[in-house]
Amino acid sequence: MPALEKPYHRRETSPYFFYPMFHPKKDRLSGNDAAVFYESLDNKCKKGTRCEVYIHIPFCDSFCHMCACYKTHTPRDKSILKQYVDQLKREIGRYSKKTYVQSLDMESVYFGGGTPSVLTPDMIEDLLCFTKDHLPVKKNTEITFEGDVRTLKDRYRLTALRNSGCNRISFGVQTFNPLSRKLSGLVPTKDEILRCIEVLKDLDYRINFDIMYGLPSQNLSVFKEDLNTAMEVGADGLDLYETVLYPTTKLFQLRHSRDLPDGDERMEMLSFALGFLREQGFRQKSRAIFQKKNNFCRKLAVDTYFCPDTLAIGDSAIGCMNDFAYRNDSPLMEYMDWKDPKVLPLRLGLKLDQHDRYTRRILSLARNLTLNKKRFWKEIDYFKDAIQKLEQNGLVAENAHQLYLTDVGRLWTDNIITDLISTQQKMRSWKIIY
């Protein structure tokens, strides 16, 4: 394999999954701040404003060592799950009363976690049907449900999802290798993964799952085996993620006792994956998402072209509505204690200024690989110096209609994001609280 081009001295693996980042103290909301945001939703949104709905289910039966998502252990008392679903419905009901929300074009609903599939079939039907009944969810809206193979292989749950309108399921595999799974805290076995895939196929679901590179004891040879196995089981879509040593994770604590691939090895894995998946008929649709031609993802299409609002529901959920970014109450009991019908369960928030709005949109270039020049000409002009430097370094190119990442740029997306954000945001990047 030829030597890889290196436009940067070091590889960034930073947590820019959402922009802007919140400061745990400076962005703490008062009751009045939350009330002002809620009142701002009294008026109709601009016609054609796209929206994604994200509903967070924080419960997990076990914790993967590298996962930095907000989560809590699944309670033995299943009545707590029911109470949590009721709280989600209460929050959805609060938003549903607002003209702004009802006038949005809701293109996708995403149930993430945590592990949404820990909910019982009755809870799943109750929550999905309530969501569709109270929000402007169209008949053809994409509804995605994440899960763990230990619960997703249950036909009763999958039937409840199908009956409730779920048309897309995604789950985590990360690696099929037994040693890497053990060292990463991945509890389900390869046999359980394969059984789940067979059940999903029987119910005519497309097979979408996560694969990671840079896991403990996962060298290039092991990673190649993971990708080959993904092809053998008939994957229709893969979400490919790099292992990041978030300070809040167990893997960070264990980093000195784990054989972790270095930056060059991870770069080699990613470079191989880009070529291999292309040969297998997959198209890279974002920095993480690879899909076969017939496996359309509406959420991704909306992300790419419209940089939509996100209505976020649930414990710790992060959203952005009407140019106001927010994060919900957490931990779990703080969210569960919310009862005041006059306010929302918000913890952190900030009103986006022009710089924030432009930055939020320009980052689509790195996250979604392309940026429409006609739609985002103001943002492109605002960041013209940074974009020119990226073009000079061979990371970005353009044609008559769009800016796009080059093959080299697709290997350095986190570095490109770092180049496009302000120094203040870089300083906030690791101030993640749960």
Secondary structure, DSSP 8 states (H G I E B T S, - for coil): ------SSSS------SSSS---TTTTB--HHHHHHHHHGGGS---TT-EEEEEEEE-EESS--TT--S--EE--SSTHHHHHHHHHHHHHHHHHHT-HHHHTSEEEEEEEEES-GGGS-HHHHHHHHHHHHHHS-EEEEEEEEEEE-HHHHT-HHHHHHHHHTT--EEEEEEE---HHHHHHTT--S-HHHHHHHHHHHHHTT---EEEEEES-TT--HHHHHHHHHHHHHTT-SEEEEEE----TTSHHHHTGGGS----HHHHHHHHHHHHHHHHHTTEEE-SSSEEEETT---HHHHHHHHH--EEEEESTT-EEEETTEEEEE--SHHHHHT---TTS--EEEEEE--HHHHHHHHHTHHHHHSEEETTTTHHHHHHTHHHHHHHHHTTSEEE-SSEEEE-TTGGG-HHHHHHHHS-HHHHHHTT----
